[in-house]
Amino acid sequence: MSGDTKRLLNRFGDYEDPTNMSVDDWKKRWDKEQTEFHLPKVHPMLEKHLGALVQGRSKLRFFIPLCGKSVDMRWLLEQGHGVVGCEGVDKGCQEFLQENKMKYTASPMKSCEGTVYRSQCSPLTLYRCDVFDLRREDVGQFDCIWDRGSFVAIPVSKRKRYADIIVSLMKPDCRYLLDCFLLNNEQFAGPPFSCTENDINTFYGSYCAVKKLDEKDAMTDLQRGWGISYFTDQVFLIRMKKRPHVGSSLIW
Ligand SMILES: C[S@@+](CC[C@H](N)C(=O)[O-])C[C@H]1O[C@@H](n2cnc3c(N)ncnc32)[C@H](O)[C@@H]1O
């Protein structure tokens, strides 16, 4: 164990600081195939609320932060949209490309330590880097964002930085679907980290309008195994309402 006394044994028997998960911590989980967050099918909330995101428009640019190897990306490509993902761990990017039989190129990122994976057969680009290093200059801005297991995976202390980056990537008419959970992190340290509507308004409310679209009891045997007494899936639609001030790093 490192000298950092905040590091605790997680349920897989590794030391982590649950209040400050690093990309290295996630890499260890990927290396040991501790990727229970991965769903083998399209997320039901994305399927259900896709209409609220795309609003009849076609060929949109989607951003999937902290994408893992989510099959939602393949589904969005099949709908004719372009997809850009950001994932901190190479294994996640490579497994997505291999499992979906996509030929790809890999090249170093120019602005930070990272790798750009580009599919040769579809409009898909995956940036393997820490999301906190990702810049609008690298990836441009987006029509839609699908955030599942992303905001809730970011350490609570970094939520403002994360939200600022996401806002900087939103086109003025961007529609951002945020799927998050309510749980008691005193019963289970996380991730995921619980997120209330107030939390979302705290971090996005200055520039965005936030509307709750859905709520569902999402408790399964997995969460019961974490020792928690409730686990609620909540979905929010976030839209820009105000331009960041001139000179702000959030300005588009
Ligand atoms: C809970 S998983 C969710 C993955 C995906 N969104 C899904 O629905 O399957 C969180 C993912 O974010 C990645 N990650 C965590 N912190 C990151 C960071 N700072 N920058 C980029 N990726 C990160 C992890 O490697 C992991 O694949």
The ligand as a MOL file (V3000), in Angstrom:
LIG
                    3D

  0  0  0     0  0            999 V3000
M  V30 BEGIN CTAB
M  V30 COUNTS 27 29 0 0 0
M  V30 BEGIN ATOM
M  V30 1 C -18.2830 3.1740 -14.8220 0
M  V30 2 S -17.3690 2.9940 -16.2900 0 CHG=1
M  V30 3 C -18.6070 3.4250 -17.5010 0
M  V30 4 C -18.2180 3.0750 -18.9110 0
M  V30 5 C -19.3030 3.3410 -19.9710 0
M  V30 6 N -19.7850 4.6930 -19.9330 0
M  V30 7 C -20.4240 2.3550 -19.8980 0
M  V30 8 O -21.5710 2.7740 -19.7740 0
M  V30 9 O -20.1620 1.1380 -19.9620 0 CHG=-1
M  V30 10 C -16.3010 4.4070 -16.2560 0
M  V30 11 C -15.2630 4.4050 -17.3440 0
M  V30 12 O -14.5640 5.6290 -17.3260 0
M  V30 13 C -13.1790 5.4250 -17.4820 0
M  V30 14 N -12.5450 6.5710 -16.7720 0
M  V30 15 C -12.5340 6.7990 -15.4410 0
M  V30 16 N -11.9310 7.9750 -15.1680 0
M  V30 17 C -11.5700 8.5050 -16.3690 0
M  V30 18 C -10.9320 9.7120 -16.7420 0
M  V30 19 N -10.5240 10.6160 -15.8070 0
M  V30 20 N -10.7320 9.9640 -18.0550 0
M  V30 21 C -11.1370 9.0620 -19.0040 0
M  V30 22 N -11.7440 7.8940 -18.6930 0
M  V30 23 C -11.9600 7.6170 -17.3940 0
M  V30 24 C -12.9230 4.0620 -16.8680 0
M  V30 25 O -11.7670 3.4360 -17.3910 0
M  V30 26 C -14.2070 3.3260 -17.2260 0
M  V30 27 O -14.0830 2.6450 -18.4460 0
M  V30 END ATOM
M  V30 BEGIN BOND
M  V30 1 1 1 2
M  V30 2 1 2 3
M  V30 3 1 2 10
M  V30 4 1 3 4
M  V30 5 1 4 5
M  V30 6 1 5 6
M  V30 7 1 5 7
M  V30 8 2 7 8
M  V30 9 1 7 9
M  V30 10 1 10 11
M  V30 11 1 11 12
M  V30 12 1 11 26
M  V30 13 1 12 13
M  V30 14 1 13 14
M  V30 15 1 13 24
M  V30 16 1 14 15
M  V30 17 1 14 23
M  V30 18 2 15 16
M  V30 19 1 16 17
M  V30 20 1 17 18
M  V30 21 2 17 23
M  V30 22 1 18 19
M  V30 23 2 18 20
M  V30 24 1 20 21
M  V30 25 2 21 22
M  V30 26 1 22 23
M  V30 27 1 24 25
M  V30 28 1 24 26
M  V30 29 1 26 27
M  V30 END BOND
M  V30 END CTAB
M  END
